[in-house]
Amino acid sequence: MNRDEAILGCVLGGGASTRFGSDKALAVLDGATLLDRARATLIALCGDVVIAGRADLEGAVADWPEAGLGPLGGLAGALRHAREAGFGAVLACGVDSLGLPEDLLARLSPGPACLAAQPVVGLWPVATLDVLAEILTGGERRSMLHFAERTGARLVELDAPPANVNTPEDLARLAEDQRRS
């Protein structure tokens, strides 16, 4: 695969975790942090992975154009990094997107595409950065679904949507479900 066809993985790891009440990325499920789980998932799919919105970690990329813009700012930072490093696209997931299928990349290819149930999980060609920059620096609605609409992204349905951890109770339910399985 040519470098410009290579895909950079990006864990969207920033955020205030207000509903969770503490740093969700560092929450532990079955002996591993949510951040480590998300990173491992993307490494298996892409090889090269960055963490957006976590300046405190090695391999981090800064949100763009500034911090505090949610997942779009993290994705913009990853897309800028991917363009500068010669990658063709970014495969992104949230730090709390658990249970992603092993064939996720195939399901989302060709991009742009994202999961209908969790649009933070998506495959975004570097060329979509121009649209994202317009959204982030203009007066447009700042949402992943709006970005998906503006780029003509396919919304991909999964048989079972991945887990999404927003509260400690969500994490406890997920841990209990795993114990039962």
C-alpha positions in Angstrom: 0.0 0.0 0.0 1.3 3.5 -0.9 1.7 5.8 2.0 -1.0 8.1 0.6 -3.4 5.1 0.8 -2.4 4.3 4.4 -4.8 5.0 7.1 -4.0 6.6 10.4 -5.9 5.5 13.4 -7.1 8.2 15.8 -8.6 7.7 19.3 -10.7 10.8 20.2 -9.5 10.9 23.7 -10.2 14.4 24.9 -13.3 15.8 26.4 -14.5 16.9 29.8 -16.1 13.6 30.8 -18.8 15.6 32.6 -21.4 12.9 32.6 -18.8 10.3 33.7 -17.6 12.5 36.6 -13.9 11.7 36.1 -11.4 11.1 33.2 -13.3 8.5 31.2 -10.2 7.6 29.2 -8.5 6.3 32.3 -11.5 4.3 33.5 -10.7 0.6 33.8 -12.7 -2.2 32.3 -11.5 -5.8 32.8 -8.0 -4.7 33.7 -7.4 -2.1 30.9 -8.2 1.5 30.5 -10.8 2.6 27.9 -8.0 4.5 26.2 -5.8 1.4 26.0 -8.7 -0.7 24.7 -9.5 1.9 21.9 -5.8 2.3 21.0 -5.4 -1.5 20.7 -8.5 -1.8 18.5 -7.1 0.8 16.1 -3.6 -0.6 16.1 -5.0 -3.9 14.9 -6.8 -2.1 12.1 -4.3 0.6 11.1 -1.0 0.1 12.7 -0.3 3.8 13.2 -2.4 5.4 15.9 -2.5 8.9 17.5 -4.5 10.1 20.4 -6.4 13.4 19.9 -7.0 15.8 22.7 -4.5 14.3 25.2 -1.5 16.6 25.2 -0.3 14.6 28.3 0.4 11.4 26.3 3.0 10.3 23.9 1.7 10.0 20.4 -0.9 12.8 21.0 -2.0 15.3 18.4 -3.5 18.7 19.4 -7.1 19.5 18.6 -7.5 22.0 15.8 -8.0 25.0 15.6 -8.2 24.9 19.4 -9.0 22.7 22.3 -12.6 22.5 23.6 -14.3 21.8 20.2 -15.3 18.2 21.0 -14.7 15.3 18.7 -14.6 17.6 15.6 -11.6 19.4 17.0 -9.8 16.2 17.7 -10.6 14.8 14.3 -9.4 18.0 12.6 -6.1 17.7 14.5 -5.7 14.1 13.4 -6.6 14.9 9.8 -4.0 17.7 9.7 -1.4 15.4 11.1 -2.4 12.7 8.6 -2.1 15.1 5.7 1.4 16.3 6.9 2.6 12.7 7.4 1.3 11.6 4.0 -1.6 9.4 5.1 -4.7 9.2 2.9 -7.4 8.9 5.6 -8.1 8.7 9.3 -10.0 6.0 11.0 -11.4 7.5 14.2 -13.2 6.2 17.2 -14.1 7.5 20.6 -12.2 6.5 23.7 -15.4 4.8 24.8 -16.4 3.0 21.5 -16.1 -0.5 22.7 -16.9 -3.7 20.8 -16.1 -2.5 17.3 -16.1 -5.3 14.7 -12.8 -6.7 13.4 -13.9 -5.8 9.9 -14.7 -2.2 10.8 -12.3 -0.8 8.2 -13.8 -2.9 5.4 -17.4 -1.9 6.4 -16.4 1.8 6.3 -14.4 1.7 3.1 -14.4 3.6 1.0 -14.7 6.8 3.1 -16.1 9.1 4.0 -18.3 6.9 6.1 -19.3 6.6 9.8 -21.4 4.4 12.0 -25.0 5.6 12.1 -25.3 4.8 15.8 -21.9 6.4 16.7 -20.8 8.9 14.1 -17.5 9.5 16.0 -16.5 6.1 14.6 -15.7 6.9 11.0 -13.3 6.7 8.1 -12.4 10.2 6.9 -10.3 10.9 3.8 -7.8 13.7 4.3 -9.6 15.7 1.7 -12.6 16.1 4.1 -10.4 18.4 6.2 -11.4 21.3 4.1 -15.0 20.8 5.0 -14.2 20.3 8.6 -12.2 23.5 8.7 -15.2 25.4 7.3 -17.4 24.0 10.0 -15.0 24.7 12.8 -14.0 28.2 11.7 -17.4 29.3 10.4 -20.8 29.6 12.0 -22.0 26.2 11.2 -23.4 23.6 13.6 -20.5 21.7 15.2 -21.7 18.1 15.2 -20.4 14.8 13.8 -23.6 14.2 11.9 -23.5 17.7 10.3 -19.9 16.9 9.2 -21.0 13.6 7.8 -23.8 15.3 5.9 -21.5 18.0 4.5 -19.0 15.4 3.3 -21.6 13.0 1.8 -20.5 10.3 4.2 -22.3 7.0 4.2 -24.0 6.1 7.5 -23.2 2.4 8.2 -25.5 0.3 10.3 -24.1 -2.6 12.4 -26.1 -5.6 13.6 -25.2 -4.7 17.1 -24.0 -1.1 17.8 -20.8 -0.8 19.8 -21.0 0.0 23.5 -20.9 3.6 24.4 -19.8 4.5 27.9 -21.1 7.9 29.1 -21.5 7.3 32.8 -20.0 5.1 35.5 -23.3 3.1 35.5 -22.8 2.4 31.7 -19.3 1.0 32.5 -20.6 -1.1 35.4 -23.4 -2.5 33.2 -20.8 -3.3 30.5 -18.5 -5.0 33.0 -21.5 -7.1 34.3 -22.5 -8.1 30.8 -18.9 -9.2 30.1 -18.8 -11.3 33.3 -22.1 -13.0 32.2 -20.7 -13.8 28.7 
